[in-house]
Amino acid sequence: MRVLFFVCAFALVIASTGLSERSIAYAQSAGVISEVRVEGNRRIEASTIQSYLLFSQGSPYNRGRIDKSLKALFNTGLFADVSIRRDGSAVIVSVVENPIINRLAFEGNRRINDDTLSAEIQLRPRVVYTRARVQNDVQRIITVYRRSGRFAAVVEPKVIQLEQNRVDLVFEINEGEQTGIKKIRFVGNKVFPDKRLLSQISTDETRWYNFLSSSDTYDPDRLTFDRELLRKYYLSKGYADFRVVSAIAELTQDRDGFFITFAVDEGKQYQFGKIDVESEVKDLQPEAIRALLTTFEGETYNADAIEESIQTITFELGKLGYAFVNVRPKIDRDPENLTIAVTYRIQKSPRVYVERINITGNVRTLDHVIRREFKLAEGDAFNTALLRRSRSRIRSLNFFEKVEVTQEEGSSADKTVINVDVQEKSTGELSIGAGFSTTDSVSGDLTIRERNLLGRGQDLKFKVSLGTENTNIDLGFTEPYFLGKELRAGIDLFNVRRDLQDESGYDSNKLGFRLRAGFPIKEHISASVNYSLVNDEVTNVQSDASTIIQKSEGEFLTSSVGYRLNFNYLDDNILPTEGNKFSIGQTFSGLGGDVFSVSTEADYVHFFPIYDNDVVASLGANGGYIFGIGEDVILAQRFNIGGRTFRGFAKSGIGPRDRVTSDALGGNAYIVGKAEVRFPMGFPEEFGLSGRTYIQAGTLAGIDDGDPNIQDEASIRASAGFGVNWTSPFGPLQVNISYPFLKEDFDDDEVFQLDFGTRF
């Protein structure tokens, strides 16, 4: 009976459920829609709205289709509110249209301009306004500020209602302060202290002196780069299993700074195991390659040394004509013995010849100006050393922002195509400079220069320098390839006025021109020759000046020819760390004119690093000698030493001097030696601060006039001191403090020297 009862009850439930569903379906579909009316629309046509509906006049009323139509209208983004209701047999669709943006503006943005922000957001004038779009653009603006290191930035959108359902949208921005990095921590490092690891990454902690750099602001991309820098550092120290477990940046609660934590796993230190070379190149003996390697068995493992060995092998094989040689290191790690064996595999490659040289990107610079700098020509055997030298020569032109030299396979396996892609930069210069020094007082200059005249590589320069003691006007033109040869020829027209009243009681004026030509002899050796015609004038001689100077008053025309040999083996011409440089030159006066003399000058300097490339020492000397041919050397041709040429002494501070008037007379011979050490001062590189300590010794003597009032001592003078160079945002500044510990009583010393200049 119980079973029968449950069966009947179950059947009754099923029947009632089916009846209910049929009743609901019937209720939903009961009736036919006689009319569809749209209300509230002002800008959008009723037919457009009806096109989104899933029902129409004459169709049965269905609540499911009503709900889907409602969602379709909301998804258009055209409406702030939508409702659908039934009025008898009619269906009424009520809409509230979203407004149209009339104007869009930003307020409070000082660090990032309107154009940058507008490019990031999606909303524009005449676009439909929606809250969702506004919030998305708010997040985009915040992202822009975070990329610039301002995580405290707040953006508040303001809507100004206008007539005809239009709005003005204003993003009010509070940029906040730059979010610096309060602390960088390392977890898991046992071998190297935090200070050492901090010096290896590009991110810095915020300090008061970091106003010149953005490295103390949080940047996720920079953090990723720092992970790679840490990995490279540990690999260079033998820790082949090193890994950065995590790099986490935590923003403080008040959003004014970040705490960055690097979690590292150092692993064990490895040594180099067996070092071997395998070569598939015919006639290439592995023993010859081993001599090029910088990795040695038993030494601490260094991934940089492996890369350096690969570069050296590739370069040397390129010199033999193998352009596409492939050197792959096979690494065999032994975790048990903590050794890593390396086998350099040199894969087979044919000798290659240059099929073609393509030059692209030069809009203004003529093609042959670039092509003539190549040490390779089409049809030559490929040579990596010559290709690198060619790239360096093109870059040295200083005509291009970017120089990329690549190579690709030619029409056959033994041919290569060299592609040169350049990006030109402005070569015209208009600059105004100002400066102050204790040697030359206040000065200013105007320079107009075009280094690539008409795209031909010619150099045209006009310079005017005005100072309280010196005035210089110079017009120069240089043709780097005169007559199609590697002969750098040029002409200079100049007028130099010097106020020497304080030192010697007269003024000097030089007016003339110079023809010059320079040419290379070998890679590091060059020579130059010149001819000059100069009118020297000694004027405004004081009545109480030295009788020797009074006798020199007047004009002298000097016609001279000269030469100079240069030997340059420096690793860098601007900031050398090792190598040497030597030059010697002579000038012969007497090819016409009023002056007959021979002058010889030479200088030498040698650089060598003491600690890495940070502390660099230099030893140098320079000297000169002039003698007259059948006459005395005139005042304008004598040498003067002091100021920048001999620190510790004033301009023209040493050498022959009148015993009565103390006027400097110059000398016929000089020699100065100097030892200097350049070192960092412990400040970040972006500060541009470096220090120097130096010692100098030398003398200036010899004068033809036998006047008994002349003090002329060939004794050695010497000074020592230190200096600071600052490449400031306002221009270079140099300060020297020197102590002359060997001098004559009549010398004019100068303990403090300051040079400052700027350009704009």
Steps between C-alpha positions, in 0.01 A plus 500: 500500500786737590662437163175568320452819701845638406454416132170688489647799681794517261272488196288778646808725545618440142160579362467818701849613393422451131176684540680789671757527219233499236311765694810724522580456132144576410502807723824627346388453147146607551399785272643663190693831507285756324749793520863578595551856621834668579511779756776731632721502191625837383800435283460137399231404251222269623571267208861465615386402848243253363773333294655369824167344618429130464127563460281719280138589433297187435733262679384312815601651832791300650676601822820325402529709182418813702790434740746435215390818322558695820857370524564574132401865545721540810795343317491768230636750750260760364269508797531582868172318580259274312165350603244290311141473627168373374200729460213278404593343168762769435869490609667826604879536484622791718859617461723763659776585254862540610625851432752597230838638608526861386850577629769302681765665717775424755573711805788480745739315267835678511740210450319334208353712222151480353612339174660207681190437712263539204692236308445251785125535560209375287244776550489788253270798428177394318527151651224353719568547870476195726616448856679180407705673231587783738621258767710313243663826393563596862696177541692569180604845626608353834704241311677778308594670826618176654727444204660837579544402866198680650299234678327755724322661203121537539260562209147629561264530199262796509189523278349835407143468369412703191181548300393257228628205703865596468774503765848640551735242653790622713763271652624671817847365574698516820840380382651456844871464562723253322484168677859425587664186629547515875693179542645217290553176687658168406403171657705181465833662408789366707802540270453864398371771736202721418727794419678303229176382342356852512790618285415240234136591438362805318240590763612732782362592837365854523762744622511879506761509223294290254313798360705462181383144439181296481663175612349539849140476374325166474485352151386138449706472181810621681437244773495224236826636361651496849422130533706439188783723627517300824505175305782621274702619799477169683579306181814712458605396850450127446152448644348309209193385696405849615140611458280785614215331682284813507513878468217665689412870516274600790335841507474669839158574646529874437619423142816709534758231436584140420683227685668266250610154605714265291494139619801316355640149502877525452586133460857372496805649330637307199846478346587453135559137415655376179518763222499362146459620140337310213527644151329401175684772306764360269861603565405652833692336782329489843834582663501841330153569637593402856745790511203737455297363791445693822370196691748271676461172686502540878395864501170622640217454251411822318222519241635836377836339423324239284321771306825694463673188362219450247527863387878474466482178298228644275698818446825322416329261260325800340844645428572180306186546290250278685205738524236263636706277726297350784667439837286310750616416852403159632458520879543184708415568864620267777303590818682237704851638440374858439671530162378609157675369191478716187548386142506770231354354183590686181260399225607489138470816294644593156719801432287796403535798264313831507236489227331835565491790746154653549455839667157610621355775719718785371260767381735798500847348512629396159562131448870532423562688828412179686647257249844663503533420872487127426823304522329224298392520136265285297693194383746504794546201728287548809688615809335557838773735621460723195121492535523608864748771405263621226209521743715697743604743225138564399400563861796733543356726230245606763238551230268223616285425802524128428734287290418132458725279287367151440577221258292237327566214265546598138399326180722202587651345811836670446359852467370749754300819475584784740210725598561843649194664655547855632273749670607857439510766767528874488852610414435874511592678822409839637630535852558777748738442785604677816768425752722617778851403600759644729738489202295672227230667712151533347450387140225430251490351154273453200553207266329428168606172345391248237695174521341339194469784252256410218533134602858490369669453837660846490539704817431876512540687830478861615582580861516824696637496856480813712666531839627762736855405402473313168308548176511235229332492157549181298359386164595152383418262216607134473474258208557148641582336164688760298538404131326169577788387721504433873644847549334729751557854369376831633547870547465722808463876519555640848543811709615461861523795739651446847515735796837436667512821700501325838772250408724698266366852449387479135225373265547245224316472168536213251334520157558238234404178328614139500492230232511147638487139387498175697528140386535155659824307463393183680206407721637681807740741330407822321672812379404856420663794323407866506589842366409821682537870441453703819535867581605535868453839663615614844294804603398710801837456667501663843743782550654322799515160329824308462742652251505164319124522443525863396757403236257230372221747432385496139393254228672185377390289200571129542486257207552141619459137404474212743428132548389268780515124550242332726521152653173412675460164679238607756198279562276808509575856390258665743547304824796263449583223744807350335736555210728784399509799269800683358530793261785713370495799270715777360429843356742680267452877471670700227327426170478874453381732774697662783568200729756220459491217754458125559268369770468139623237362739424147621271338755448149634247342737451144621189368677469181702229371736584447864170350615267367230418798278389723787840614628725602211852642515678701232858608446581769248741767389507779244770739391599752238795695368524796259803679361542788263684477169739792493282700741342491846170323560221759504274547802192357326673166427638426847338235717296588809428245775252512789129484571353195325843394367667495843264483796611678812625799303306790345480559125857579382594436863846351446791578271713806423373818662611864516669561834369857525143484360430127565362470145495144361715478187452140387778254423662311215494151658271316738436151632219385731439152639184383676376198691127476570255251650130520406257333739126485581382687808247244621196683366257341252607522136211730412657765726785536249760555775859381474816590686863548404828526681810610318858618518675716237857607449662708229673816397492784245818690421713659233471847351724653237515852637802549729336769713643473857154572645368165380449228758543175309543189712479153342428345839231236542160612626260246644148488639258241634130507558162349444199590292133420452319473168121535503290449189211698642157555340609862446831421331845359581672633813862439600663598827874464569684568824876492452804568716822613325772352720790583266509854358705815458428816696399687186250234382125575517320209666129419511364254757134494395373455144137488389364437150129501428311512172159428361327491163142546390 
